[in-house]
Amino acid sequence: MPTSKFKLVYDEEYNSLFIYSQAKRTSYGIEWGDLDLSFGKKGELVNLSINNASSMLSNLTNTKITAMALKEISDCRLNIKKREGLLFINFKFFFRNKSKQPLEDTLTVKAPDYNSPVSALA
């Protein structure tokens, strides 16, 4: 899946970052810990919710991410690749303050439509 522009909203009260596509509708969703992922009919990622966002992103990026920093995110890009049962979600967050470097890293989760050959033998 090519790089796509998504919208985002940060909820400071709940420390949740919600990333969504305005062009696509959700068909089903999966929750993995602090991640909630929603997919369209063709299995494409439509929404991504990161709960406990400041802590989760701090741990993922090895950078201190505060609620104040999350409030300053103005734009994002997602590059999503599916390989061998995994979904690689590379994100790049851009800040209102253009002098601040974008925050970029990759989340890796099990692809929702992956059927393990090991479990097929069980």
C-alpha positions, 0 to 999 in steps of 0.5 A: 500500500503506498504512502497515504495521507491520514487525518489525526486527532489527539485527545489530551484527556484520554491520551489517545491519538486517533489516525483515520482516513476520511475516504474509507469506511470501517468494516471490522476492527481488531484491538492489540493492547493499546492499539485499535486498528480498523480495516475496510472491506478489502483489508486496508487499514482505515483507522488507527487509535493509539491509546496511552499514546505518550507512553507508547510512542515514547517507548517505540521511538526511544524519545520522550513524547509528551502530551504537549508534543502530541497536541502539536502534531498537525499532519501525518503520513502512513506507509503500510506494507503487508509481508509474511503475515505481518503488517508494517505501519510506518508513520511520520508525524509532522509538527505545527512548528516546522523547525521541529523534526518529524517523528517517524517510526514503524509499528509492526502487528500481525496481519488480521487476515493471516492464517499461520501454517502452524495453526492449520496443522493443529 
